[in-house]
Amino acid sequence: MFARSIVLSCVVVTACADASDGPDASPLADAAVDAAVDAGGADAAGGPCPLVVNEVAPAGAPADWFELVNVGTGPVDLAGYGFIDEADDPAAIFVLPPTVLAPGGRHVQEVTDAANGFQLGSGDALWLYPVGSTTKCDGVDWNAGDAPAGSSWARVPDATGPFMTTTPDTRGVPNR
């Protein structure tokens, strides 16, 4: 019954996305999947990573946060992935909450010292790993000044492009 709920949920989300973009539109361009493959990221089964880090706000208010986008063709359970700010330390990841993300779906994750033991710094990095894997799925690093308060470090165009400063941030909506 749970699997049936997931499928129905995905159909509704996809149908809504398609309705606003036209009958033949895809939630994300094929370029997003190509970018994830080109980045060398992998999912737990060794296939191309269906998730990209789309935006980070290391000076976010009230907390630092980052946004993930499902660039794959099927639903993804975020509980199969975790994040950390230290590259090549997948044993220390913080597992994402059990949330099923439909293709094209977004998830915003807050990062606080109290909950995660670290915050995102003004010049830092964020890495995404499949749980139990030593292969990075995706990630990004940034320099001090790239994402000051009220801004973010985001992919433009949304989910596919290089990172740049966006002001104001675009938390939970497509980057522009």
N, C-alpha and C positions, 0 to 999 in steps of 0.2 A: 504494500500500500504506500509506503514511503517513496519508493521509486516512481510509482504512478504519479504522486503529488509533484515530484521534481519535474517529470516530463510535462505535466500540465502547466506547471508554473513557467517553465521555459517557453512553451508554446505561446502563452499569453504575453510574456515579455517580448519575445521575438516578433509576434504579430503586432504589438504596439509599436515597436521600433520600425517595422516595415511599413506600417500604415502611415507614419509621419514622413517617411523617406520615399515613398512610392512602392509599387508592387514588386519591383525587381531589385530593390536596394538591399545591400548587405549592411549589418550594423557597423562593421568596420571594413575598410579597404583590405584587399589581399596583401597590400604592402605591410600591414601590421604583422601578419603571420610571417612574411618574408623577413621582416626586421628581427623578429624573435629568433628565427632560425639562424640568420646571419650573425646574431650576437653570440651564438654558440650555446645558448641556454637549453636545458633539457628538463623534461618532467621526470617523475619517479620511474617511469618505464623506459626512459632513455629517448623518448620521442621529443619533438620540438616543444618548448615551453609554451603553454597556452596563455600565460600571464606576462604582462609588462608592467614595470614600474612607470607610471605615466606622469606623476607629479609629486614633488616633495615640498613641504613647508617647514623648514627647520626653525623658523621664528614664528610659527603659527600661534594663534590665540584661540582658546585658552591653552592649547597644547600643540606640540609639534605633531605633524601628520603626514601621511603619504597616501597616494591613490594608486590602486591597481586596476587594470582593465583586462578582461578576458578577450584576447584576440583570436582564440581558437574557434573551432566550429561546433563544439559541444559544451555542455555545462561543466563547471569545475567546482569541486568542493575545496574551499580555501583551507580547511583543516589538514589538507595534505601538503601544505606549504608553511614555511616560516621565514622570519626576517631577522637580520642582525646588522649591526653597523661595522663589524670587523670582518673583512674579507677572509675567506679560507678558514673560518671557524664555525662550520655548520653544526657542531655539537652544542653550541651555545645559542641556537636559534630560539625565537619565541614563536610558537605555533599560532597561526591565525585562527580566528573563531570559526566554528563549523557553519559556514554560509555557502550555499550553492549560488554560483555566479553564472548567469546565462551568457551566451555569446554576446559580446558587446557590452556586458554589464560592468559596473564600476563598484569598487569597495574602497572606502576611506577608513584608514586605520590610524588612530591616535597613538602617539608614542610618548610615554611619560616616564620619568625617572622612578616614580613610585611603582608603576606597573611593570616596567621592563628593565629597570636597573640602568637605563641610559636614556638620554634624549638625543635628538639630532642636532649636531653642532653647526655653526655657521660655515665651516669648512669640514665636511664629513662625507660619509658614504652610507648607502643602504643596499643590502644584498638580499635576494630572495632565493631560497633553496627548497627543493622538495624535501619533506620530512624523511630522514634516514639516508639522504644522499649527500655526497661530497661535491656534486656538480652544481654550480650556480645555475639558477633558472634565468635570472635577470638581475640587474642592479644599476646603480648610478652613483657617481661621486660628484661633488661640487666644491667650489672654492668659496672662501669668505667673500661676502658681498654679492654672490649669485642670487640669493633669495632673501633679501632683507624683510623685516616685518611688513605685513600687508601684501607681500609678493610670494611667488613660488618659483621653483625650478621645474619646468614642465616641457613635455614633448609638444612641439608645434611643427607640423599639424598633429592633431590629437592622435595619440597611441602609435604614431609611426615616425615622427620627425625627430630631429636632434633636440636636445634640451636647450632651453633659453629662459631668461627671466620673464615672468608674466606678472603684470600689475594691472588690476588686482589679481589675487590668486583665483583659480577656477575650480575650487573644491567641489567634487561631485558632479561636475558638468564638463562637456567637451572643452578642451583647451583651444584658445583662439590667439 
